[in-house]
Amino acid sequence: MAIRENEFKIFIHKNENNIHLRLTGNFDNSSAQSLCHVLEQNTDGYSAVFIHTANLDEVLPCASDALRSSAAITKYNDGQLIFTGEKARLVAPPGSTVV
């Protein structure tokens, strides 16, 4: 399943205990809102949410700020959100795990 927002896409893969969200394209405010929507609608009941950033082309600082202040992010316990990839530190809110 893929959700497309301009050149931004979110590919979703679910397994028994975890959900993986692979982000591609440019991460802007609209992309942050799309990610928040996916988090709100698709992640309940999973032990961990992996957000893979290796395929992001650009991360706009304002988008990261919007994601960090979103209610969709604040519902997770420390370590439940796991960001991976070279852009992970640019996207991940405080309290998230970055690998």
N, C-alpha and C positions, 0 to 999 in steps of 0.2 A: 504494500500500500504506500502511496506517495501523496503528499499534500504539496501543491505548487503555489507559490506566491511570487509573481514576477520571475526572477531567476533563482529564487530561493526555494528549496525543496526540503521536506522532512520525510525520510524513509523510516517506517516503523516496523520493528521486528519484535514479536513477543515470544517468550518461552515460559516455562512453568512458573518461575519465581521473579523474573526480571523482564524489563522492557528496554529496548535499545532504540534510540532516536539518532539517526545519522543525518546531520545537517549538511547541505550543499549550497553553494552560491554565496551571495553577499548577505551578511547579517546586519540589517538596519532595523528601524523602529517597527516597521510592518512585519518583519521576520520575527522580532522578539514577541510581538503580539500573537503571531501564529504559533510560535513555540509555547507560549503561555496557554493558549487555547488547547493545544494538544496535551499539555501536561494536566490541565483541568479535566479533560474529557476521557483520557485514555490510561491514566497511570494508577488509579486506585486499586489496591489489592496486591501490588507488586512489592517485593522486598527491596529492590533497587531499581533506579532509573539511570541508565547509561546514556549520556549525551555525547555523541562522537562529533568532533569538530575538525577532523583532518581535511575534510573536503570543503571547508569554508574558504572563500577567496579573500574576503575583506570583512573585518568586524568594525563597525562604527561605534565609537565610545558611547554615544547617546543610546544606542540599542542595548548595550551591556547595562547601562544605568537603568533603563526601563525594565529589563528582565530582573535585575537585582531587587527592584522595589515592588515587584508584582506579588499579589496574594497567592498566585499559583506556585511561587517558589517558597514562600514562607511556611507552607504546610508540611514541608519535609523535615525529618529529623537529620541531625548531623550525620554525614556519611551516607545518607540514602540517595543523594544525587551524586553521580560520579561522572565527571567530565573527562574526556580523553582527547588526545590529538594536540597538534602544535598550537592551536588557537584556544585551547581549553582555559588557560589562565586569563585570557581576555574576556571570556564569556561567563565563567563560573562566579556565582555569588559567594560571599563569605559563608563558611560552614560546609561548603561542598567539598568533595574529594576530587583532587585533580591528579590524574595519572598520565 
